[in-house]
Amino acid sequence: MGCCSGRCTLIFICTLQLVLALERQVFDFLGYQWAPILANFFHIIVVILGLFGTIQYRPRYIVVYTVWAALWVAWNVFIICYYLDVGGLAKCGSVFHPIQKAAL
């Protein structure tokens, strides 16, 4: 029975994130928006940096990857909540919404 260390787990997570980010990048190239392409490219670079830091045991690279991963998850949670109109993030509740301006 093999026990997987934290380092092995981090290598697996980085590899999985890299594969999924590359897949997302391919689908973003089919669209016309450049912001997701640039964000995914930056994400791929940081994941490669984290993978390299894990394999070579570079603590600074691992810290950069960990902070970036936390920010990336927070950003994606915000986008999901925004598009699902969760809480105070309702798109049509804004003061500057065209329908509400026409009603005034």
N, CA, C and O of each residue as an XYZ file, in Angstrom:
416
protein
N       0.843     -1.175      0.000
C       0.000      0.000      0.000
C       0.884      1.233      0.000
O       1.737      1.403      0.871
N       0.671      2.090     -0.986
C       1.451      3.315     -1.067
C       0.720      4.487     -0.452
O      -0.492      4.646     -0.596
N       1.483      5.287      0.228
C       0.916      6.495      0.816
C       1.432      7.687      0.027
O       2.639      7.841     -0.163
N       0.534      8.513     -0.423
C       0.914      9.655     -1.244
C       1.263     10.837     -0.344
O       0.475     11.224      0.519
N       2.431     11.397     -0.549
C       2.871     12.524      0.265
C       2.189     13.806     -0.217
O       1.503     13.810     -1.239
N       2.386     14.876      0.522
C       1.835     16.161      0.139
C       2.439     16.663     -1.162
O       1.764     17.301     -1.971
N       3.709     16.369     -1.350
C       4.397     16.775     -2.577
C       3.813     16.058     -3.786
O       3.596     16.672     -4.830
N       3.562     14.776     -3.649
C       2.964     13.994     -4.729
C       1.554     14.502     -5.036
O       1.158     14.586     -6.199
N       0.812     14.833     -4.005
C      -0.543     15.357     -4.191
C      -0.503     16.699     -4.911
O      -1.318     16.947     -5.800
N       0.439     17.573     -4.536
C       0.554     18.868     -5.187
C       0.960     18.729     -6.651
O       0.487     19.489     -7.496
N       1.821     17.780     -6.958
C       2.192     17.528     -8.352
C       0.974     17.058     -9.140
O       0.772     17.486    -10.276
N       0.166     16.188     -8.553
C      -1.052     15.718     -9.224
C      -2.028     16.874     -9.456
O      -2.604     16.988    -10.538
N      -2.217     17.735     -8.445
C      -3.144     18.862     -8.575
C      -2.648     19.841     -9.643
O      -3.439     20.326    -10.452
N      -1.351     20.132     -9.649
C      -0.795     21.037    -10.661
C      -0.945     20.461    -12.059
O      -1.285     21.178    -13.000
N      -0.690     19.168    -12.193
C      -0.824     18.536    -13.502
C      -2.274     18.560    -13.976
O      -2.541     18.840    -15.144
N      -3.196     18.273    -13.088
C      -4.615     18.311    -13.440
C      -5.039     19.723    -13.818
O      -5.765     19.904    -14.796
N      -4.603     20.726    -13.065
C      -4.927     22.108    -13.397
C      -4.332     22.513    -14.733
O      -4.963     23.245    -15.497
N      -3.132     22.048    -15.022
C      -2.489     22.383    -16.280
C      -3.255     21.805    -17.458
O      -3.457     22.492    -18.460
N      -3.680     20.564    -17.355
C      -4.446     19.924    -18.432
C      -5.774     20.650    -18.631
O      -6.166     20.927    -19.765
N      -6.463     20.957    -17.540
C      -7.758     21.639    -17.652
C      -7.601     23.070    -18.175
O      -8.445     23.538    -18.938
N      -6.550     23.760    -17.782
C      -6.322     25.116    -18.281
C      -5.988     25.106    -19.768
O      -6.433     25.983    -20.508
N      -5.215     24.132    -20.208
C      -4.908     24.028    -21.640
C      -6.166     23.716    -22.451
O      -6.350     24.236    -23.551
N      -7.027     22.862    -21.898
C      -8.295     22.569    -22.573
C      -9.161     23.825    -22.655
O      -9.747     24.108    -23.699
N      -9.242     24.571    -21.566
C     -10.029     25.805    -21.553
C      -9.442     26.819    -22.536
O     -10.185     27.561    -23.179
N      -8.128     26.852    -22.653
C      -7.468     27.771    -23.577
C      -7.831     27.459    -25.023
O      -8.037     28.372    -25.822
N      -7.910     26.184    -25.359
C      -8.289     25.785    -26.719
C      -9.691     26.285    -27.032
O      -9.925     26.818    -28.117
N     -10.622     26.123    -26.106
C     -11.996     26.564    -26.344
C     -12.100     28.091    -26.350
O     -12.943     28.642    -27.058
N     -11.260     28.783    -25.575
C     -11.292     30.241    -25.599
C     -10.767     30.792    -26.924
O     -11.194     31.862    -27.357
N      -9.855     30.083    -27.566
C      -9.366     30.523    -28.865
C     -10.446     30.444    -29.937
O     -10.325     31.092    -30.977
N     -11.491     29.670    -29.707
C     -12.592     29.599    -30.662
C     -13.482     30.833    -30.595
O     -14.223     31.116    -31.536
N     -13.414     31.570    -29.489
C     -14.234     32.773    -29.319
C     -13.490     34.009    -29.777
O     -12.414     33.930    -30.369
N     -14.090     35.151    -29.491
C     -13.530     36.421    -29.941
C     -13.053     37.304    -28.792
O     -12.642     38.440    -29.025
N     -13.099     36.810    -27.568
C     -12.697     37.620    -26.424
C     -11.244     37.321    -26.065
O     -10.849     36.163    -25.934
N     -10.461     38.380    -25.910
C      -9.045     38.200    -25.625
C      -8.732     38.173    -24.138
O      -7.692     37.643    -23.747
N      -9.588     38.720    -23.307
C      -9.318     38.736    -21.863
C      -9.240     37.326    -21.275
O      -8.308     37.051    -20.520
N     -10.179     36.414    -21.585
C     -10.034     35.060    -21.049
C      -8.799     34.334    -21.584
O      -8.200     33.518    -20.884
N      -8.428     34.629    -22.808
C      -7.232     33.995    -23.382
C      -5.990     34.435    -22.613
O      -5.143     33.612    -22.264
N      -5.887     35.735    -22.354
C      -4.725     36.246    -21.608
C      -4.728     35.764    -20.164
O      -3.676     35.432    -19.619
N      -5.908     35.723    -19.537
C      -5.994     35.239    -18.153
C      -5.612     33.764    -18.072
O      -4.887     33.360    -17.163
N      -6.096     32.961    -19.016
C      -5.738     31.533    -19.027
C      -4.252     31.340    -19.295
O      -3.625     30.456    -18.711
N      -3.688     32.157    -20.170
C      -2.261     32.054    -20.453
C      -1.448     32.348    -19.192
O      -0.494     31.634    -18.881
N      -1.833     33.407    -18.466
C      -1.146     33.735    -17.218
C      -1.324     32.618    -16.190
O      -0.395     32.290    -15.452
N      -2.522     32.039    -16.147
C      -2.791     30.930    -15.225
C      -1.913     29.726    -15.567
O      -1.376     29.076    -14.670
N      -1.768     29.432    -16.835
C      -0.923     28.314    -17.269
C       0.527     28.550    -16.842
O       1.189     27.628    -16.366
N       1.023     29.773    -17.009
C       2.397     30.107    -16.616
C       2.591     29.897    -15.110
O       3.599     29.329    -14.690
N       1.635     30.352    -14.303
C       1.764     30.220    -12.850
C       1.657     28.753    -12.425
O       2.347     28.333    -11.496
N       0.809     27.973    -13.086
C       0.708     26.543    -12.756
C       2.008     25.824    -13.109
O       2.464     24.967    -12.353
N       2.599     26.159    -14.234
C       3.895     25.567    -14.594
C       4.947     25.965    -13.556
O       5.777     25.146    -13.163
N       4.909     27.220    -13.117
C       5.825     27.674    -12.076
C       5.621     26.888    -10.784
O       6.590     26.502    -10.130
N       4.366     26.652    -10.416
C       4.072     25.858     -9.218
C       4.521     24.414     -9.360
O       5.036     23.823     -8.411
N       4.329     23.846    -10.540
C       4.772     22.475    -10.791
C       6.296     22.382    -10.699
O       6.836     21.454    -10.096
N       6.977     23.348    -11.301
C       8.434     23.388    -11.222
C       8.897     23.565     -9.775
O       9.843     22.911     -9.335
N       8.226     24.453     -9.041
C       8.590     24.674     -7.640
C       8.364     23.454     -6.782
O       9.113     23.211     -5.835
N       7.328     22.672     -7.105
C       7.067     21.453     -6.347
C       8.103     20.384     -6.642
O       8.590     19.717     -5.729
N       8.436     20.220     -7.902
C       9.404     19.185     -8.280
C      10.806     19.546     -7.775
O      11.508     18.685     -7.245
N      11.218     20.796     -7.931
C      12.550     21.227     -7.526
C      12.627     21.692     -6.064
O      13.701     22.041     -5.574
N      11.495     21.692     -5.387
C      11.339     22.181     -4.013
C      11.887     23.595     -3.872
O      12.891     23.847     -3.205
N      11.170     24.508     -4.538
C      11.442     25.939     -4.421
C      10.274     26.573     -3.663
O       9.220     26.822     -4.247
N      10.455     26.833     -2.379
C       9.338     27.329     -1.551
C       8.700     28.625     -2.057
O       7.488     28.798     -1.928
N       9.485     29.532     -2.625
C       8.916     30.791     -3.121
C       7.957     30.537     -4.279
O       6.901     31.164     -4.359
N       8.314     29.637     -5.162
C       7.432     29.318     -6.287
C       6.144     28.668     -5.797
O       5.065     28.918     -6.335
N       6.269     27.840     -4.781
C       5.082     27.183     -4.226
C       4.170     28.206     -3.559
O       2.948     28.101     -3.663
N       4.740     29.188     -2.880
C       3.938     30.239     -2.249
C       3.240     31.089     -3.306
O       2.062     31.416     -3.161
N       3.963     31.450     -4.371
C       3.346     32.218     -5.470
C       2.198     31.426     -6.079
O       1.130     31.980     -6.336
N       2.409     30.140     -6.311
C       1.354     29.300     -6.872
C       0.158     29.209     -5.924
O      -0.989     29.273     -6.369
N       0.412     29.062     -4.632
C      -0.672     28.938     -3.656
C      -1.501     30.218     -3.584
O      -2.730     30.160     -3.549
N      -0.834     31.369     -3.563
C      -1.561     32.641     -3.533
C      -2.364     32.820     -4.814
O      -3.525     33.227     -4.771
N      -1.741     32.515     -5.964
C      -2.450     32.643     -7.237
C      -3.646     31.696     -7.300
O      -4.710     32.084     -7.782
N      -3.492     30.474     -6.827
C      -4.599     29.511     -6.857
C      -5.766     30.006     -6.006
O      -6.925     29.856     -6.391
N      -5.460     30.599     -4.845
C      -6.528     31.140     -3.996
C      -7.236     32.305     -4.689
O      -8.464     32.389     -4.651
N      -6.478     33.202     -5.319
C      -7.088     34.313     -6.053
C      -7.900     33.819     -7.244
O      -8.975     34.350     -7.524
N      -7.399     32.814     -7.942
C      -8.085     32.260     -9.106
C      -9.425     31.630     -8.704
O     -10.431     31.801     -9.393
N      -9.426     30.908     -7.595
C     -10.673     30.298     -7.111
C     -11.646     31.389     -6.669
O     -12.836     31.313     -6.975
N     -11.156     32.399     -5.954
C     -12.028     33.487     -5.509
C     -12.641     34.227     -6.694
O     -13.826     34.559     -6.672
N     -11.839     34.488     -7.731
C     -12.346     35.156     -8.927
C     -13.414     34.308     -9.614
O     -14.448     34.834    -10.028
N     -13.180     33.018     -9.739
C     -14.164     32.145    -10.383
C     -15.445     32.034     -9.569
O     -16.531     31.960    -10.143
N     -15.341     32.021     -8.236
C     -16.541     32.003     -7.395
C     -17.319     33.308     -7.574
O     -18.547     33.291     -7.644
N     -16.613     34.439     -7.650
C     -17.273     35.717     -7.877
C     -18.007     35.722     -9.224
O     -19.154     36.163     -9.297
N     -17.370     35.246    -10.268
C     -17.996     35.212    -11.595
C     -19.228     34.315    -11.583
O     -20.258     34.667    -12.158
N     -19.130     33.165    -10.935
C     -20.279     32.255    -10.856
C     -21.425     32.924    -10.103
O     -22.574     32.864    -10.541
N     -21.120     33.557     -8.977
C     -22.171     34.238     -8.200
C     -22.759     35.408     -8.979
O     -23.958     35.670     -8.885
N     -21.938     36.108     -9.740
C     -22.421     37.235    -10.533
C     -23.397     36.775    -11.613
O     -24.458     37.375    -11.782
N     -23.056     35.736    -12.332
C     -23.922     35.269    -13.400
C     -25.161     34.552    -12.895
O     -26.146     34.440    -13.624
N     -25.132     34.064    -11.660
C     -26.324     33.435    -11.077
C     -27.156     34.418    -10.255
O     -28.149     34.029     -9.641
N     -26.751     35.692    -10.241
C     -27.449     36.745     -9.499
C     -27.619     36.389     -8.029
O     -28.718     36.490     -7.483
N     -26.541     35.976     -7.395
C     -26.577     35.602     -5.988
C     -26.393     36.850     -5.129
O     -25.498     37.656     -5.382
N     -27.230     37.004     -4.124
C     -27.093     38.090     -3.165
C     -27.241     39.463     -3.785
O     -28.146     39.702     -4.585
N     -26.357     40.352     -3.416
C     -26.397     41.723     -3.909
C     -25.729     41.908     -5.253
O     -25.515     43.042     -5.679
N     -25.398     40.840     -5.921
C     -24.715     40.925     -7.209
C     -25.686     40.897     -8.395
O     -25.274     40.606     -9.518
N     -26.949     41.189     -8.165
C     -27.947     41.151     -9.235
C     -27.588     42.173    -10.306
O     -27.353     43.344    -10.007
N     -27.547     41.718    -11.562
C     -27.164     42.588    -12.666
C     -28.225     43.644    -12.953
O     -27.883     44.760    -13.345
N     -29.502     43.322    -12.769
C     -30.558     44.279    -13.103
C     -30.926     45.163    -11.921
O     -31.833     45.986    -12.049
N     -30.275     45.033    -10.800
C     -30.557     45.869     -9.649
C     -29.712     47.129     -9.616
O     -29.790     47.894     -8.654
N     -28.920     47.361    -10.626
C     -28.023     48.495    -10.660
C     -28.790     49.780    -10.945
O     -29.833     49.754    -11.599
N     -28.278     50.891    -10.460
C     -28.894     52.193    -10.700
C     -28.764     52.562    -12.169
O     -29.611     53.276    -12.705
N     -27.721     52.089    -12.821
C     -27.448     52.482    -14.187
C     -28.008     51.511    -15.218
O     -27.617     51.567    -16.384
N     -28.895     50.641    -14.827
C     -29.468     49.685    -15.755
C     -30.398     50.414    -16.729
O     -31.196     51.237    -16.282
N     -30.332     50.150    -18.041
C     -31.112     50.899    -19.030
C     -32.629     50.812    -18.819
O     -33.335     51.793    -19.056
N     -33.132     49.681    -18.387
C     -34.568     49.539    -18.199
C     -35.043     50.436    -17.063
O     -36.102     51.056    -17.171
N     -34.281     50.515    -15.981
C     -34.667     51.340    -14.858
C     -34.546     52.826    -15.207
O     -35.346     53.633    -14.733
N     -33.557     53.201    -16.030
C     -33.428     54.586    -16.433
C     -34.593     55.011    -17.313
O     -35.033     56.158    -17.238
N     -35.103     54.102    -18.151
C     -36.228     54.419    -19.015
C     -37.504     54.602    -18.193
O     -38.380     55.381    -18.569
N     -37.608     53.887    -17.079
C     -38.807     53.984    -16.249
C     -38.847     55.310    -15.487
O     -39.922     55.779    -15.113
N     -37.675     55.915    -15.256
C     -37.633     57.183    -14.538
C     -38.089     58.252    -15.460
O     -38.139     59.420    -15.075
